[in-house]
Amino acid sequence: MPFRVSREHFERITERALETLPEEYRQFLTNITLTIEDYPTKEDAGRLTADKEFLLGLFSGVPYPGKGGFFDIPYPLPDTIILFQKNIENICSTEKELEEQIRATLIHEIGHYFGLSERDLRKYE
C-alpha cells in the first residue's frame, strides 16, 4: 500500500535528505533547481523511454563536467532535478522507506548532474 504524505511533508523530507549529502558534493550544486511534481508528463517519460509510473526523478540540464564557462561566467540557465512524489510514494509503505527512497532518488539524479550515465550509476547502487 502506498505511503502518502502532504506536499509540505515531502518537501521537508527532501530538504533533510539534501542536508545528509557530503559537503564536498553539495558545494557543486549551484544554479540548480529542485522541484517536486506529482507525476511525470508523457514527454518526461518519453525522453528516457521509461514508463511514467516507474520514473521517480529526472535531471534536466547540462551535466556539471560539460559546463565550462566563457571567461569564468557561469552557465546561465539553471539545471533542474524533478522528484515525482506520487511515483515515489507508490513504492513505499512506511515513512522510513519514503525517506530512504527520496534520498536514493536524489543521489541518482545528482549523479546525472555530475555526468554519470545509467550504467555508471548501476555500479554504485
C-alpha positions, 0 to 999 in steps of 0.5 A: 500500500502506498505511503502518502504524505502532504506536499509540505511533508515531502518537501521537508523530507527532501530538504533533510535528505539534501542536508545528509549529502557530503559537503564536498558534493553539495558545494557543486550544486549551484544554479540548480533547481529542485522541484517536486511534481506529482507525476511525470508528463508523457514527454518526461517519460518519453525522453528516457523511454521509461514508463511514467509510473516507474520514473521517480526523478529526472535531471534536466540540464547540462551535466556539471563536467560539460559546463565550462564557462566563457571567461569564468561566467557561469552557465546561465540557465539553471539545471533542474532535478524533478522528484515525482512524489506520487511515483515515489510514494507508490513504492513505499509503505512506511515513512522510513522507506519514503525517506530512504527512497527520496534520498536514493532518488536524489543521489541518482539524479545528482549523479546525472548532474555530475555526468554519470550515465545509467550504467555508471550509476548501476555500479554504485547502487 
